[in-house]
Amino acid sequence: MNRVYVCSCFGITEKQVKEHAEAGACSPRQIASVSKAGTDCGSCVRRIQGILGRGACPRRELLEQGNGAAALSEGTTRVATETVSPGRLRQAA
């Protein structure tokens, strides 16, 4: 059996990355969340990007069609941001 390892740190193969991509993972971060690949030394992240390529991705397709809100609501959470002065940060801590 010939296994091509993408992530040596966690023993993740190219086949596993492709399976996660087929299941809906569209980015190296999403691959990392399901397999830990790319979360230790990080040397495999570019390889994962290459495997994922610019292929079909349901979220990416929604964004390109102008349905950004729908794409964001599918499994991701928007975080409200606020500009805060350093003084207020010290007070909050």
Disulfide bonds with the S-S distance in Angstrom:
Cys26-Cys57 1.82
